[in-house]
């Protein structure tokens, strides 16, 4: 970082400067070049990972989380591995997606199909909510 500009090395001795003054979120004042990750450049945007130090956790270590379709896995140095099974929630989503997909083709043309689609959507919301409560407990 050089002021409000980020210097990206293209080749040894060749640099591209990116103006960060118009970014959406301001960078914290304590972030230096060491706290910046490798920029991810897409045709429309530049994604810049920023590492900020832990703020006011009261000395407790953080938990690293990994979320997959079928489970939510976490690791804490104090408690070890934490695994939350989300496979039932995923199976509800997949099954209702298949039902809704077949009805959605007809929903634009038929009033009855729209009612059936609303029924399936409400049913999925209720079942997913039930399993989310079970996961939260």
N, C-alpha and C positions, 0 to 999 in steps of 0.2 A: 504494500500500500504506500502510495506517495500522495499524501493529502487526501483528496476525494477521488483519486484515480487508482485503479488497480492495474499493475503491470503484469502482463501475462507473457511468459517466454515462449516464443514460437520455435525458434532455433537458437543455438548459442550465439549471443550477441544481437539477436533480432527480437524485438518486443512489440506487443500491441497494448495500447493503453485503453482501458474501459472506464468511462466516466460513471462513477457511482453516486453522484450528487442527486440524481433523479430517481433513486431507488424507492420502492414502496415502503419498506421498513427502515428506520435509521439503525445503523450499526451501534452497538454499545460502545461507550468511550474506551473501555479497557481492552478492546479487541485489537490485536496487532497482526502483523503478517503471519506470525506463528499460529494464531487462532483461526486462520482462514483455511478452508479445505480446497481441494482442486475444483476449479470452476467447471461447470457442465454447460457447454455452449450448444444451443439449439438454434435453428434459423430465426426464431422469433424472440427468444429470451436467453439470458445468461443466469444460470442458477449458481449461487455462491454459498456453499455450506459454511456456517459460522459456528465455532465452538466457544461457548461462554462458560465461564467457571460457575460452579454451583453457588447459588445465591441463597443464603439463609435456610439451610436444611437442618440446622441444629446439630450438626456433627453426624447425622445419620447417612450411611452410604446409600446411593441410588440403586434402583433396580433396572437392569437392562431387559427390554421386552422385545420379543420377536412374534409377529402375528402372521399366522398362516391361515388357510381356509378352514382347517380342521382343528386347530389348537392355538392357544395363546400361551407362549412359554416365556418365563421370566427367570432371571438369575440375580440373586442377592448374595453378597459375601456372608451375611449373617445367617440367613435361613436356607441358602442353597437354591436348588431348582424349584420353580413353581410352574405347574402345568394346569391349564384350564381347558377342558375339552369343549370345543364348539362344533363338533361334528353333527349333533342333532339340529343345531341352528342352520348349518350348511345344507343338510338334507331337506329341511323344510323349504329353504330358498330354492334349491334345485328343482324339487317336485312342483312347487307352485309356479316356478318360471315356465316349466313345460306346459302346465295347464293354461297359464295366461297367454303363452305364445300362440296356442291353437285358437283361443277365443279372440285375441286381438286382431287377427286377420279379418274376422267377421264383424268386429265391434263398430267399425266405421259405417257399416251399411245397415245394421239391425239394432233396433231398440232393445230387444230381448237380450242380444249378445252383450250390450253395454251393461245391462243389469247383472248378467252372469259374471262379467268381468269385475264389476264392483264387488260382487259377493266373494269372488276368489281373492281379490285384493284385501278385503277386510278380513277374510279367514286367515290369509298369510300374516297380516299384521298381528292378529290376535295370537296365533301360534308362536310367532317369533317373539312377541312380547313375553309370553309365558316362559319360553326357554331363556330369554335374557334375564328374567327374574331368578330363575334357577341358577344361572351362571353367577349372578351377583351375590347370591347367598353363599 
